[in-house]
């Protein structure tokens, strides 16, 4: 036997269908609210007194109970010609949606997407496909006068579903940025700015996107928009980092790097498990980061090219090859050393992939930071770098001028 079907569109303007017939125009505002609430929590049996207070809390007790009875009768009467079953069952002091009726809500799929996002089990194709369905507000336009409990519930659900939607489009943003799909990423950033016009990071990201397309006009437009919002609406000064972007836009030096960078950089709080896991310390002793990196490489790979070991041996005696060879210029040695590390990392990544985790990047020493810049911008290796528990610092600001840092 085929079950009767109740279908509710709760995102955007509410639509309620029973067996494919739109019954929304036949329902009063309170009946719509009652059906929406009971259907959303269809697994629960609800106390009649709670529903009375929820929808008629401002009425006298006798009147409120009568209104509930009348709405239940009215709803069941509407579907009487199409079904032998009652839509809402009432047993003693409890109300619930009839379990013999199949319920379909558009919000169910959005909640499933949230679980997939949290578990990492989503497919980007599914997110792209589903995005447009869920951009509308929960029960948009629904407000019931003097029905405070219900209106609060609607408001809280709007916030909840909007957060899920924002999580969806942030996943898309990361996908578009990683694949240099600048027009698509700009569309997402415009939407994020409309949802929250006070998030400075979104403005910086959209400026980068426009510069990557050599569109200085729109980059400057969003720079000025951000400045005006901070000064006129928030009555505060923008950060110094944001103010630097006016000069960057004028110079337009960033697009050359941002399009070709083969390394993706992520800023995260949680640690990642990988062989190449290095922590920087406040001492900032020169070469200290490179020493730690060399130590990991020596212990985890067979290095057949002794010339590479020779370069490293000047900062790490564990390399095992030392002589009195003298480089006439420290910059020449740095270039040779940096290239030796990149060659080793390429050999390492053939088997393990390039996945570098750096904790407390804000403590990195100067020479090691020079290597980091060379590693990122030389385009001699492809992979991912994760900066863990990193505070704002000059080094981070410098990197952000020339490439995208993905922030989780």
Secondary structure, 3 states (H helix, E strand, C coil): CCCEEEEEECECCCEEEECCEECHHHCCHHHHHHHHHHHHCCCCCEEHHHHHHHHHCCCCHHHHHHHHHHHHHHHHHHCCCCCCCCCEEEECCEEEECCCEEEEEHHHHHHHHHHHHHHCCCCHHHHHHHHHHHCCCECCCCCCCCCHHHHHHHHHHHHHHHHHHHHHHHHHHHHHHHCCCHHHHHHHHHHHHHHCCCCHHHHHHHHHHHHHCCCHHHHHHHHHHHHHHHHHHCCCCCCHHHHCHHHHHHHCCHHHHHHHCCEEEEEECCCCCCCCEEECCCCCCCCHHHHHHHHHHHHHCCCCCHHHHHHHCCCCHHHCCCCCCCCCCHHHHHHHHHHHHHHHHHHHHHHHCCEEEEECHHHCCHHHHHHHHHHHHCCCCCEEEEEECCCCCHHHHHHHHHCCEEEC
